[in-house]
């Protein structure tokens, strides 16, 4: 078998993806043994994956900011529609700012309280992979405890929502600054990937 790129040279290795023969020069051209064509495909796939990650993160940040704006503006409108002007002892501007800050801070605090790394998911996957040894238990266990899991999840969500409601107004400015800064960085990265850099 001779090299695909250099037919006059004997092949010393094969590309793991397409099984083309590679001479010593072609086999050592990259960090791993792979032909140029497959290496380019691999690089394009990694770039596309990174590009999709950038877009997904940008959408998540924009979604958080939109929800903050909707909740904040909606709460201000609701407060001023349900309160009579004669009942207000405090001027309306501080009330509007405080109401907006409290309710707009809920999505920011909720996301701040959500941690990206959840080791319990990995443990659950490992336990799930060992379920072959106990098929009967693992089949009926979710049905038995489903009710309790729903209640527990509801209590955790309620606790998280309460904490987010209390601390949201303090987290909102920092989170807003971080989101705007991160959006600018992601736009630059997206533009770089579109231009092929």
CNS distance restraints for C-alpha pairs under 8 A (distance, minus, plus):
assign (resid   1 and name CA) (resid  10 and name CA) 6.28 0.50 0.50
assign (resid   1 and name CA) (resid  11 and name CA) 5.79 0.50 0.50
assign (resid   1 and name CA) (resid  21 and name CA) 6.64 0.50 0.50
assign (resid   2 and name CA) (resid   6 and name CA) 7.42 0.50 0.50
assign (resid   2 and name CA) (resid   7 and name CA) 5.47 0.50 0.50
assign (resid   2 and name CA) (resid   8 and name CA) 6.85 0.50 0.50
assign (resid   2 and name CA) (resid   9 and name CA) 5.71 0.50 0.50
assign (resid   2 and name CA) (resid  10 and name CA) 4.28 0.50 0.50
assign (resid   2 and name CA) (resid  11 and name CA) 4.63 0.50 0.50
assign (resid   2 and name CA) (resid  21 and name CA) 6.04 0.50 0.50
assign (resid   2 and name CA) (resid  22 and name CA) 7.34 0.50 0.50
assign (resid   2 and name CA) (resid  23 and name CA) 7.37 0.50 0.50
assign (resid   3 and name CA) (resid   7 and name CA) 5.24 0.50 0.50
assign (resid   3 and name CA) (resid   8 and name CA) 7.38 0.50 0.50
assign (resid   3 and name CA) (resid   9 and name CA) 5.77 0.50 0.50
assign (resid   3 and name CA) (resid  10 and name CA) 5.76 0.50 0.50
assign (resid   3 and name CA) (resid  11 and name CA) 4.68 0.50 0.50
assign (resid   3 and name CA) (resid  20 and name CA) 7.46 0.50 0.50
assign (resid   3 and name CA) (resid  21 and name CA) 4.65 0.50 0.50
assign (resid   3 and name CA) (resid  22 and name CA) 4.53 0.50 0.50
assign (resid   3 and name CA) (resid  23 and name CA) 5.08 0.50 0.50
assign (resid   4 and name CA) (resid  20 and name CA) 6.06 0.50 0.50
assign (resid   4 and name CA) (resid  21 and name CA) 5.41 0.50 0.50
assign (resid   4 and name CA) (resid  22 and name CA) 6.25 0.50 0.50
assign (resid   5 and name CA) (resid  22 and name CA) 7.46 0.50 0.50
assign (resid   5 and name CA) (resid  26 and name CA) 7.88 0.50 0.50
assign (resid   6 and name CA) (resid  23 and name CA) 7.44 0.50 0.50
assign (resid   9 and name CA) (resid  23 and name CA) 6.29 0.50 0.50
assign (resid  10 and name CA) (resid  22 and name CA) 7.89 0.50 0.50
assign (resid  10 and name CA) (resid  23 and name CA) 5.95 0.50 0.50
assign (resid  11 and name CA) (resid  21 and name CA) 5.17 0.50 0.50
assign (resid  11 and name CA) (resid  22 and name CA) 4.80 0.50 0.50
assign (resid  11 and name CA) (resid  23 and name CA) 4.32 0.50 0.50
assign (resid  11 and name CA) (resid  24 and name CA) 7.22 0.50 0.50
assign (resid  12 and name CA) (resid  21 and name CA) 7.34 0.50 0.50
assign (resid  12 and name CA) (resid  22 and name CA) 6.04 0.50 0.50
assign (resid  12 and name CA) (resid  23 and name CA) 5.24 0.50 0.50
assign (resid  12 and name CA) (resid  24 and name CA) 6.03 0.50 0.50
assign (resid  12 and name CA) (resid  27 and name CA) 7.64 0.50 0.50
assign (resid  13 and name CA) (resid  21 and name CA) 6.00 0.50 0.50
assign (resid  13 and name CA) (resid  22 and name CA) 5.19 0.50 0.50
assign (resid  13 and name CA) (resid  23 and name CA) 6.67 0.50 0.50
assign (resid  13 and name CA) (resid  24 and name CA) 7.67 0.50 0.50
assign (resid  13 and name CA) (resid  27 and name CA) 6.47 0.50 0.50
assign (resid  13 and name CA) (resid  33 and name CA) 7.58 0.50 0.50
assign (resid  14 and name CA) (resid  19 and name CA) 5.20 0.50 0.50
assign (resid  14 and name CA) (resid  20 and name CA) 5.41 0.50 0.50
assign (resid  14 and name CA) (resid  21 and name CA) 4.63 0.50 0.50
assign (resid  14 and name CA) (resid  22 and name CA) 5.58 0.50 0.50
assign (resid  14 and name CA) (resid  27 and name CA) 7.95 0.50 0.50
assign (resid  14 and name CA) (resid  33 and name CA) 7.57 0.50 0.50
assign (resid  14 and name CA) (resid  34 and name CA) 7.53 0.50 0.50
assign (resid  15 and name CA) (resid  19 and name CA) 4.64 0.50 0.50
assign (resid  15 and name CA) (resid  20 and name CA) 5.29 0.50 0.50
assign (resid  15 and name CA) (resid  21 and name CA) 6.60 0.50 0.50
assign (resid  15 and name CA) (resid  22 and name CA) 6.97 0.50 0.50
assign (resid  15 and name CA) (resid  33 and name CA) 6.29 0.50 0.50
assign (resid  15 and name CA) (resid  34 and name CA) 4.67 0.50 0.50
assign (resid  15 and name CA) (resid  35 and name CA) 5.69 0.50 0.50
assign (resid  16 and name CA) (resid  33 and name CA) 7.50 0.50 0.50
assign (resid  16 and name CA) (resid  34 and name CA) 6.52 0.50 0.50
assign (resid  17 and name CA) (resid  34 and name CA) 7.50 0.50 0.50
assign (resid  17 and name CA) (resid  38 and name CA) 6.86 0.50 0.50
assign (resid  18 and name CA) (resid  38 and name CA) 7.51 0.50 0.50
assign (resid  20 and name CA) (resid  35 and name CA) 7.42 0.50 0.50
assign (resid  22 and name CA) (resid  26 and name CA) 5.46 0.50 0.50
assign (resid  22 and name CA) (resid  27 and name CA) 5.46 0.50 0.50
assign (resid  22 and name CA) (resid  35 and name CA) 7.23 0.50 0.50
assign (resid  23 and name CA) (resid  27 and name CA) 5.90 0.50 0.50
assign (resid  24 and name CA) (resid  28 and name CA) 6.22 0.50 0.50
assign (resid  25 and name CA) (resid  29 and name CA) 6.17 0.50 0.50
assign (resid  26 and name CA) (resid  35 and name CA) 6.88 0.50 0.50
assign (resid  27 and name CA) (resid  32 and name CA) 7.83 0.50 0.50
assign (resid  27 and name CA) (resid  33 and name CA) 5.12 0.50 0.50
assign (resid  27 and name CA) (resid  34 and name CA) 6.51 0.50 0.50
assign (resid  27 and name CA) (resid  35 and name CA) 7.27 0.50 0.50
assign (resid  28 and name CA) (resid  32 and name CA) 7.42 0.50 0.50
assign (resid  28 and name CA) (resid  33 and name CA) 6.57 0.50 0.50
assign (resid  29 and name CA) (resid  33 and name CA) 7.92 0.50 0.50
assign (resid  30 and name CA) (resid  34 and name CA) 7.03 0.50 0.50
assign (resid  34 and name CA) (resid  38 and name CA) 6.58 0.50 0.50
assign (resid  34 and name CA) (resid  39 and name CA) 6.20 0.50 0.50
assign (resid  35 and name CA) (resid  39 and name CA) 6.05 0.50 0.50
assign (resid  36 and name CA) (resid  40 and name CA) 6.13 0.50 0.50
assign (resid  37 and name CA) (resid  41 and name CA) 6.36 0.50 0.50
assign (resid  38 and name CA) (resid  42 and name CA) 6.08 0.50 0.50
assign (resid  39 and name CA) (resid  43 and name CA) 6.20 0.50 0.50
assign (resid  40 and name CA) (resid  44 and name CA) 6.13 0.50 0.50
assign (resid  41 and name CA) (resid  45 and name CA) 6.12 0.50 0.50
assign (resid  42 and name CA) (resid  46 and name CA) 6.24 0.50 0.50
assign (resid  43 and name CA) (resid  47 and name CA) 6.13 0.50 0.50
assign (resid  44 and name CA) (resid  48 and name CA) 6.08 0.50 0.50
assign (resid  45 and name CA) (resid  49 and name CA) 6.13 0.50 0.50
assign (resid  46 and name CA) (resid  50 and name CA) 6.15 0.50 0.50
assign (resid  47 and name CA) (resid  51 and name CA) 6.01 0.50 0.50
assign (resid  47 and name CA) (resid 193 and name CA) 7.36 0.50 0.50
assign (resid  48 and name CA) (resid  52 and name CA) 6.13 0.50 0.50
assign (resid  49 and name CA) (resid  53 and name CA) 6.23 0.50 0.50
assign (resid  50 and name CA) (resid  54 and name CA) 6.23 0.50 0.50
assign (resid  51 and name CA) (resid  55 and name CA) 6.32 0.50 0.50
assign (resid  51 and name CA) (resid 190 and name CA) 6.57 0.50 0.50
assign (resid  51 and name CA) (resid 193 and name CA) 6.82 0.50 0.50
assign (resid  52 and name CA) (resid  56 and name CA) 6.06 0.50 0.50
assign (resid  53 and name CA) (resid  57 and name CA) 6.14 0.50 0.50
assign (resid  54 and name CA) (resid  58 and name CA) 6.16 0.50 0.50
assign (resid  54 and name CA) (resid 186 and name CA) 6.18 0.50 0.50
assign (resid  54 and name CA) (resid 189 and name CA) 7.69 0.50 0.50
assign (resid  54 and name CA) (resid 190 and name CA) 6.89 0.50 0.50
assign (resid  55 and name CA) (resid  59 and name CA) 6.16 0.50 0.50
assign (resid  55 and name CA) (resid 186 and name CA) 7.98 0.50 0.50
assign (resid  55 and name CA) (resid 190 and name CA) 7.77 0.50 0.50
assign (resid  56 and name CA) (resid  60 and name CA) 6.23 0.50 0.50
assign (resid  57 and name CA) (resid  61 and name CA) 6.28 0.50 0.50
assign (resid  58 and name CA) (resid  62 and name CA) 6.20 0.50 0.50
assign (resid  58 and name CA) (resid 183 and name CA) 6.21 0.50 0.50
assign (resid  58 and name CA) (resid 186 and name CA) 6.84 0.50 0.50
assign (resid  59 and name CA) (resid  63 and name CA) 5.94 0.50 0.50
assign (resid  60 and name CA) (resid  64 and name CA) 6.25 0.50 0.50
assign (resid  61 and name CA) (resid  65 and name CA) 6.34 0.50 0.50
assign (resid  61 and name CA) (resid 179 and name CA) 6.23 0.50 0.50
assign (resid  61 and name CA) (resid 183 and name CA) 7.48 0.50 0.50
assign (resid  62 and name CA) (resid  66 and name CA) 6.07 0.50 0.50
assign (resid  63 and name CA) (resid  67 and name CA) 6.16 0.50 0.50
assign (resid  64 and name CA) (resid  68 and name CA) 6.17 0.50 0.50
assign (resid  64 and name CA) (resid 107 and name CA) 6.10 0.50 0.50
assign (resid  64 and name CA) (resid 108 and name CA) 6.77 0.50 0.50
assign (resid  65 and name CA) (resid  69 and name CA) 6.23 0.50 0.50
assign (resid  65 and name CA) (resid 107 and name CA) 7.99 0.50 0.50
assign (resid  65 and name CA) (resid 108 and name CA) 7.93 0.50 0.50
assign (resid  65 and name CA) (resid 176 and name CA) 7.68 0.50 0.50
assign (resid  66 and name CA) (resid  70 and name CA) 6.13 0.50 0.50
assign (resid  67 and name CA) (resid  71 and name CA) 6.03 0.50 0.50
assign (resid  67 and name CA) (resid 104 and name CA) 7.50 0.50 0.50
assign (resid  67 and name CA) (resid 107 and name CA) 6.63 0.50 0.50
assign (resid  68 and name CA) (resid  72 and name CA) 5.94 0.50 0.50
assign (resid  68 and name CA) (resid 103 and name CA) 7.25 0.50 0.50
assign (resid  68 and name CA) (resid 104 and name CA) 4.10 0.50 0.50
assign (resid  68 and name CA) (resid 105 and name CA) 6.40 0.50 0.50
assign (resid  68 and name CA) (resid 106 and name CA) 7.10 0.50 0.50
assign (resid  68 and name CA) (resid 107 and name CA) 5.85 0.50 0.50
assign (resid  68 and name CA) (resid 108 and name CA) 7.17 0.50 0.50
assign (resid  69 and name CA) (resid  73 and name CA) 5.91 0.50 0.50
assign (resid  69 and name CA) (resid 104 and name CA) 5.99 0.50 0.50
assign (resid  70 and name CA) (resid  74 and name CA) 5.77 0.50 0.50
assign (resid  70 and name CA) (resid 104 and name CA) 7.55 0.50 0.50
assign (resid  71 and name CA) (resid  75 and name CA) 5.95 0.50 0.50
assign (resid  71 and name CA) (resid 100 and name CA) 7.73 0.50 0.50
assign (resid  71 and name CA) (resid 103 and name CA) 5.61 0.50 0.50
assign (resid  71 and name CA) (resid 104 and name CA) 5.41 0.50 0.50
assign (resid  72 and name CA) (resid  76 and name CA) 6.32 0.50 0.50
assign (resid  72 and name CA) (resid  99 and name CA) 6.93 0.50 0.50
assign (resid  72 and name CA) (resid 100 and name CA) 4.16 0.50 0.50
assign (resid  72 and name CA) (resid 101 and name CA) 6.68 0.50 0.50
assign (resid  72 and name CA) (resid 102 and name CA) 7.44 0.50 0.50
assign (resid  72 and name CA) (resid 103 and name CA) 4.91 0.50 0.50
assign (resid  72 and name CA) (resid 104 and name CA) 4.24 0.50 0.50
assign (resid  72 and name CA) (resid 105 and name CA) 7.91 0.50 0.50
assign (resid  73 and name CA) (resid  77 and name CA) 6.19 0.50 0.50
assign (resid  73 and name CA) (resid 100 and name CA) 6.28 0.50 0.50
assign (resid  73 and name CA) (resid 104 and name CA) 7.90 0.50 0.50
assign (resid  74 and name CA) (resid  78 and name CA) 6.06 0.50 0.50
assign (resid  75 and name CA) (resid  79 and name CA) 6.08 0.50 0.50
assign (resid  75 and name CA) (resid  99 and name CA) 6.50 0.50 0.50
assign (resid  75 and name CA) (resid 100 and name CA) 6.58 0.50 0.50
assign (resid  75 and name CA) (resid 103 and name CA) 6.64 0.50 0.50
assign (resid  76 and name CA) (resid  80 and name CA) 6.28 0.50 0.50
assign (resid  76 and name CA) (resid  96 and name CA) 5.64 0.50 0.50
assign (resid  76 and name CA) (resid  99 and name CA) 5.92 0.50 0.50
assign (resid  76 and name CA) (resid 100 and name CA) 5.98 0.50 0.50
assign (resid  77 and name CA) (resid  81 and name CA) 6.02 0.50 0.50
assign (resid  78 and name CA) (resid  82 and name CA) 6.09 0.50 0.50
assign (resid  79 and name CA) (resid  83 and name CA) 6.01 0.50 0.50
assign (resid  80 and name CA) (resid  84 and name CA) 7.56 0.50 0.50
assign (resid  83 and name CA) (resid  87 and name CA) 6.83 0.50 0.50
assign (resid  83 and name CA) (resid  88 and name CA) 7.44 0.50 0.50
assign (resid  84 and name CA) (resid  88 and name CA) 6.97 0.50 0.50
assign (resid  88 and name CA) (resid  92 and name CA) 7.57 0.50 0.50
assign (resid  90 and name CA) (resid  94 and name CA) 7.42 0.50 0.50
assign (resid  90 and name CA) (resid  95 and name CA) 7.06 0.50 0.50
assign (resid  91 and name CA) (resid  95 and name CA) 6.84 0.50 0.50
assign (resid  92 and name CA) (resid  96 and name CA) 6.06 0.50 0.50
assign (resid  93 and name CA) (resid  97 and name CA) 6.21 0.50 0.50
assign (resid  94 and name CA) (resid  98 and name CA) 6.00 0.50 0.50
assign (resid  95 and name CA) (resid  99 and name CA) 5.94 0.50 0.50
assign (resid  96 and name CA) (resid 100 and name CA) 5.92 0.50 0.50
assign (resid  97 and name CA) (resid 101 and name CA) 6.02 0.50 0.50
assign (resid  98 and name CA) (resid 102 and name CA) 6.14 0.50 0.50
assign (resid  99 and name CA) (resid 103 and name CA) 6.26 0.50 0.50
assign (resid 100 and name CA) (resid 104 and name CA) 5.60 0.50 0.50
assign (resid 101 and name CA) (resid 105 and name CA) 5.73 0.50 0.50
assign (resid 101 and name CA) (resid 168 and name CA) 7.44 0.50 0.50
assign (resid 101 and name CA) (resid 169 and name CA) 4.89 0.50 0.50
assign (resid 101 and name CA) (resid 172 and name CA) 7.30 0.50 0.50
assign (resid 102 and name CA) (resid 106 and name CA) 6.89 0.50 0.50
assign (resid 102 and name CA) (resid 165 and name CA) 6.52 0.50 0.50
assign (resid 102 and name CA) (resid 166 and name CA) 7.57 0.50 0.50
assign (resid 102 and name CA) (resid 168 and name CA) 5.98 0.50 0.50
assign (resid 102 and name CA) (resid 169 and name CA) 4.79 0.50 0.50
assign (resid 103 and name CA) (resid 165 and name CA) 6.99 0.50 0.50
assign (resid 103 and name CA) (resid 168 and name CA) 7.48 0.50 0.50
assign (resid 103 and name CA) (resid 169 and name CA) 7.67 0.50 0.50
assign (resid 104 and name CA) (resid 108 and name CA) 7.49 0.50 0.50
assign (resid 104 and name CA) (resid 168 and name CA) 7.43 0.50 0.50
assign (resid 104 and name CA) (resid 169 and name CA) 7.48 0.50 0.50
assign (resid 104 and name CA) (resid 172 and name CA) 7.36 0.50 0.50
assign (resid 105 and name CA) (resid 109 and name CA) 5.96 0.50 0.50
assign (resid 105 and name CA) (resid 164 and name CA) 7.36 0.50 0.50
assign (resid 105 and name CA) (resid 165 and name CA) 7.16 0.50 0.50
assign (resid 105 and name CA) (resid 167 and name CA) 7.63 0.50 0.50
assign (resid 105 and name CA) (resid 168 and name CA) 3.84 0.50 0.50
assign (resid 105 and name CA) (resid 169 and name CA) 4.94 0.50 0.50
assign (resid 105 and name CA) (resid 170 and name CA) 7.61 0.50 0.50
assign (resid 105 and name CA) (resid 171 and name CA) 6.70 0.50 0.50
assign (resid 105 and name CA) (resid 172 and name CA) 4.89 0.50 0.50
assign (resid 106 and name CA) (resid 110 and name CA) 5.91 0.50 0.50
assign (resid 106 and name CA) (resid 161 and name CA) 7.44 0.50 0.50
assign (resid 106 and name CA) (resid 164 and name CA) 5.12 0.50 0.50
assign (resid 106 and name CA) (resid 165 and name CA) 5.31 0.50 0.50
assign (resid 106 and name CA) (resid 168 and name CA) 5.03 0.50 0.50
assign (resid 106 and name CA) (resid 169 and name CA) 7.76 0.50 0.50
assign (resid 107 and name CA) (resid 111 and name CA) 6.12 0.50 0.50
assign (resid 107 and name CA) (resid 164 and name CA) 7.56 0.50 0.50
assign (resid 107 and name CA) (resid 168 and name CA) 7.72 0.50 0.50
assign (resid 108 and name CA) (resid 112 and name CA) 6.11 0.50 0.50
assign (resid 108 and name CA) (resid 164 and name CA) 7.90 0.50 0.50
assign (resid 108 and name CA) (resid 168 and name CA) 6.45 0.50 0.50
assign (resid 108 and name CA) (resid 171 and name CA) 6.77 0.50 0.50
assign (resid 108 and name CA) (resid 172 and name CA) 5.80 0.50 0.50
assign (resid 108 and name CA) (resid 175 and name CA) 6.27 0.50 0.50
assign (resid 108 and name CA) (resid 176 and name CA) 7.97 0.50 0.50
assign (resid 109 and name CA) (resid 113 and name CA) 6.04 0.50 0.50
assign (resid 109 and name CA) (resid 163 and name CA) 7.97 0.50 0.50
assign (resid 109 and name CA) (resid 164 and name CA) 4.77 0.50 0.50
assign (resid 109 and name CA) (resid 165 and name CA) 7.65 0.50 0.50
assign (resid 109 and name CA) (resid 167 and name CA) 6.69 0.50 0.50
assign (resid 109 and name CA) (resid 168 and name CA) 4.84 0.50 0.50
assign (resid 109 and name CA) (resid 171 and name CA) 6.09 0.50 0.50
assign (resid 109 and name CA) (resid 172 and name CA) 7.15 0.50 0.50
assign (resid 110 and name CA) (resid 114 and name CA) 6.37 0.50 0.50
assign (resid 110 and name CA) (resid 160 and name CA) 6.96 0.50 0.50
assign (resid 110 and name CA) (resid 161 and name CA) 6.85 0.50 0.50
assign (resid 110 and name CA) (resid 164 and name CA) 5.41 0.50 0.50
assign (resid 110 and name CA) (resid 168 and name CA) 7.98 0.50 0.50
assign (resid 111 and name CA) (resid 115 and name CA) 7.92 0.50 0.50
assign (resid 113 and name CA) (resid 160 and name CA) 7.54 0.50 0.50
assign (resid 113 and name CA) (resid 164 and name CA) 7.77 0.50 0.50
assign (resid 118 and name CA) (resid 122 and name CA) 7.47 0.50 0.50
assign (resid 119 and name CA) (resid 123 and name CA) 6.45 0.50 0.50
assign (resid 120 and name CA) (resid 124 and name CA) 6.03 0.50 0.50
assign (resid 121 and name CA) (resid 125 and name CA) 6.23 0.50 0.50
assign (resid 122 and name CA) (resid 126 and name CA) 6.26 0.50 0.50
assign (resid 123 and name CA) (resid 127 and name CA) 6.16 0.50 0.50
assign (resid 124 and name CA) (resid 128 and name CA) 6.00 0.50 0.50
assign (resid 125 and name CA) (resid 129 and name CA) 6.18 0.50 0.50
assign (resid 126 and name CA) (resid 130 and name CA) 6.58 0.50 0.50
assign (resid 127 and name CA) (resid 131 and name CA) 6.49 0.50 0.50
assign (resid 130 and name CA) (resid 134 and name CA) 7.77 0.50 0.50
assign (resid 131 and name CA) (resid 135 and name CA) 5.86 0.50 0.50
assign (resid 131 and name CA) (resid 138 and name CA) 6.23 0.50 0.50
assign (resid 134 and name CA) (resid 138 and name CA) 6.30 0.50 0.50
assign (resid 135 and name CA) (resid 139 and name CA) 6.06 0.50 0.50
assign (resid 136 and name CA) (resid 140 and name CA) 6.53 0.50 0.50
assign (resid 137 and name CA) (resid 141 and name CA) 5.69 0.50 0.50
assign (resid 138 and name CA) (resid 142 and name CA) 7.14 0.50 0.50
assign (resid 139 and name CA) (resid 143 and name CA) 7.87 0.50 0.50
assign (resid 140 and name CA) (resid 144 and name CA) 6.29 0.50 0.50
assign (resid 141 and name CA) (resid 145 and name CA) 6.27 0.50 0.50
assign (resid 142 and name CA) (resid 146 and name CA) 5.46 0.50 0.50
assign (resid 143 and name CA) (resid 147 and name CA) 7.96 0.50 0.50
assign (resid 145 and name CA) (resid 149 and name CA) 6.16 0.50 0.50
assign (resid 146 and name CA) (resid 150 and name CA) 6.21 0.50 0.50
assign (resid 147 and name CA) (resid 151 and name CA) 6.37 0.50 0.50
assign (resid 148 and name CA) (resid 152 and name CA) 6.03 0.50 0.50
assign (resid 149 and name CA) (resid 153 and name CA) 5.95 0.50 0.50
assign (resid 150 and name CA) (resid 154 and name CA) 6.03 0.50 0.50
assign (resid 151 and name CA) (resid 155 and name CA) 6.18 0.50 0.50
assign (resid 152 and name CA) (resid 156 and name CA) 6.17 0.50 0.50
assign (resid 153 and name CA) (resid 157 and name CA) 6.05 0.50 0.50
assign (resid 154 and name CA) (resid 158 and name CA) 6.05 0.50 0.50
assign (resid 155 and name CA) (resid 159 and name CA) 6.07 0.50 0.50
assign (resid 156 and name CA) (resid 160 and name CA) 6.03 0.50 0.50
assign (resid 157 and name CA) (resid 161 and name CA) 6.01 0.50 0.50
assign (resid 158 and name CA) (resid 162 and name CA) 6.13 0.50 0.50
assign (resid 159 and name CA) (resid 163 and name CA) 6.23 0.50 0.50
assign (resid 160 and name CA) (resid 164 and name CA) 6.04 0.50 0.50
assign (resid 161 and name CA) (resid 165 and name CA) 6.04 0.50 0.50
assign (resid 162 and name CA) (resid 166 and name CA) 6.32 0.50 0.50
assign (resid 163 and name CA) (resid 167 and name CA) 6.13 0.50 0.50
assign (resid 163 and name CA) (resid 168 and name CA) 7.94 0.50 0.50
assign (resid 164 and name CA) (resid 168 and name CA) 5.16 0.50 0.50
assign (resid 165 and name CA) (resid 169 and name CA) 7.85 0.50 0.50
assign (resid 167 and name CA) (resid 171 and name CA) 6.39 0.50 0.50
assign (resid 168 and name CA) (resid 172 and name CA) 5.80 0.50 0.50
assign (resid 169 and name CA) (resid 173 and name CA) 7.74 0.50 0.50
assign (resid 170 and name CA) (resid 174 and name CA) 7.90 0.50 0.50
assign (resid 171 and name CA) (resid 175 and name CA) 5.97 0.50 0.50
assign (resid 172 and name CA) (resid 176 and name CA) 5.86 0.50 0.50
assign (resid 173 and name CA) (resid 177 and name CA) 6.19 0.50 0.50
assign (resid 174 and name CA) (resid 178 and name CA) 6.13 0.50 0.50
assign (resid 175 and name CA) (resid 179 and name CA) 5.98 0.50 0.50
assign (resid 176 and name CA) (resid 180 and name CA) 6.17 0.50 0.50
assign (resid 177 and name CA) (resid 181 and name CA) 6.15 0.50 0.50
assign (resid 178 and name CA) (resid 182 and name CA) 5.97 0.50 0.50
assign (resid 179 and name CA) (resid 183 and name CA) 5.98 0.50 0.50
assign (resid 180 and name CA) (resid 184 and name CA) 6.38 0.50 0.50
assign (resid 181 and name CA) (resid 185 and name CA) 6.46 0.50 0.50
assign (resid 182 and name CA) (resid 186 and name CA) 6.11 0.50 0.50
assign (resid 183 and name CA) (resid 187 and name CA) 6.09 0.50 0.50
assign (resid 184 and name CA) (resid 188 and name CA) 6.37 0.50 0.50
assign (resid 185 and name CA) (resid 189 and name CA) 6.29 0.50 0.50
assign (resid 186 and name CA) (resid 190 and name CA) 5.96 0.50 0.50
assign (resid 187 and name CA) (resid 191 and name CA) 6.09 0.50 0.50
assign (resid 188 and name CA) (resid 192 and name CA) 6.15 0.50 0.50
assign (resid 189 and name CA) (resid 193 and name CA) 6.24 0.50 0.50
assign (resid 190 and name CA) (resid 194 and name CA) 6.18 0.50 0.50
assign (resid 191 and name CA) (resid 195 and name CA) 6.21 0.50 0.50
assign (resid 192 and name CA) (resid 196 and name CA) 6.23 0.50 0.50
assign (resid 192 and name CA) (resid 197 and name CA) 5.26 0.50 0.50
assign (resid 193 and name CA) (resid 197 and name CA) 5.72 0.50 0.50
